[in-house]
Amino acid sequence: MNSLRMWTVELPAGEALLNANRRIHHHARARLTRNLRGIAYWCVREAKVPHLERAHIVVEYRPPDRRRRDVHNLFPSAKAAVDGVVDAGVLTDDSDAYLIGPDMRLGAVEPGGRLVIHITELEGP
């Protein structure tokens, strides 16, 4: 059995995130989505993550403070970040054939808050 390769890609701290509970105008939502997708694209490219046949992605949110949170409300941000991973050529598509996840996790407190993408290569289909 081959050892699985893993990459951790940190998006910049303090980026505005999409929250499923926040009702915002669709233009503002599209702008935030485009921004997160583009940032994830460039961060993944900079990390030199190669093309993978299949992967498991965990998106960790490191909040700026210790307030209680439901990390799953940030799933729209995770989805935008995963789309950026696909745009960067790491995966052919984000369908179930190529991707398990994204799974959401709450991480340690970090000033400004940040999303961190953990990518684990999976073996074959």
Secondary structure, 3 states (H helix, E strand, C coil): CCCCCEEEEECCCCCCCCCCCCCCCHHHHHHHHHHHHHHHHHHHHHCCCCCCCCEEEEEEEECCCCCCCCHHHHHHHHHHHHHHHHHCCCCCCCCCCCEEEEEEEECCCCCCCEEEEEEEECCCC
